[in-house]
């Protein structure tokens, strides 16, 4: 249930009034990051197919960061005991 909730927030977001809405910023930022490479990458990498792949990697990165944020209270203490450096900054997670 927590995994599906974390992944759902990749495509759903809350508005300023608290209502759920489509996470347009996730998709537009991923599209911008994917398609900007067309301007400067060499031939063979500056096509639409590669731009869509870069866009998909941006959305995938957002989903992974949502999963890491959701389960940080679980794996955080274990990572601290193992002296693993923090993967996410303090401001990324929920307020305590």
C-alpha positions in Angstrom: 0.0 0.0 0.0 2.8 2.4 0.8 4.6 1.6 -2.4 1.5 2.3 -4.5 0.9 5.5 -2.6 4.5 6.7 -3.2 4.3 5.8 -6.9 0.8 7.4 -7.3 2.3 10.8 -6.1 4.5 10.7 -9.2 1.4 11.4 -11.4 -0.9 13.0 -8.7 -0.1 16.2 -6.8 -2.0 18.4 -4.3 -3.0 21.9 -5.3 -2.6 24.9 -3.0 -6.2 24.4 -1.8 -5.5 20.7 -0.9 -7.3 19.1 -3.8 -5.7 16.3 -5.8 -4.7 17.2 -9.4 -2.6 15.9 -12.2 1.1 16.4 -11.5 1.7 18.6 -14.6 5.0 20.0 -13.2 6.5 16.5 -13.1 5.8 15.8 -16.7 6.7 19.3 -18.0 10.0 19.3 -16.2 10.8 15.8 -17.4 9.8 16.8 -21.0 11.9 19.9 -20.8 14.9 18.0 -19.5 14.5 15.3 -22.1 14.0 17.6 -25.1 16.6 20.2 -24.3 19.2 17.7 -25.3 18.1 17.9 -29.0 19.7 21.3 -29.1 23.3 20.3 -28.1 23.8 16.5 -28.3 25.6 15.1 -31.3 23.8 13.4 -34.2 22.4 10.1 -33.3 21.4 11.3 -29.8 19.5 14.4 -30.7 16.3 12.7 -32.0 12.8 12.4 -30.5 13.3 8.8 -29.5 16.3 9.7 -27.3 14.5 12.7 -26.0 11.5 10.5 -24.9 13.9 8.1 -23.2 15.5 11.0 -21.3 12.0 12.2 -20.3 11.1 8.7 -19.1 14.3 8.6 -17.0 13.2 12.0 -15.4 9.8 10.6 -14.4 11.5 7.4 -13.2 13.8 9.5 -11.0 10.9 11.3 -9.5 9.2 7.9 -8.7 12.4 6.6 -7.1 12.8 9.8 -5.0 9.2 9.4 -3.8 9.9 5.8 -2.8 13.0 6.8 -0.9 11.1 9.6 0.8 8.3 7.3 1.8 10.5 4.7 3.3 13.2 6.9 4.8 12.0 6.4 8.4 12.5 2.6 7.9 15.9 2.5 6.1 17.3 5.8 7.5 18.4 4.4 11.0 19.9 1.3 9.3 21.8 3.4 6.9 23.0 5.6 9.8 24.3 2.5 11.7 26.1 1.4 8.6 27.5 4.9 8.1 26.0 5.3 4.7 25.9 9.0 3.7 22.5 10.6 3.4 20.9 10.1 0.0 18.3 12.8 0.5 18.7 16.3 2.1 16.8 17.1 5.3 14.4 19.4 3.6 13.3 16.7 1.1 11.4 14.5 3.6 8.3 15.1 5.7 8.4 17.5 8.6 8.9 15.8 12.0 
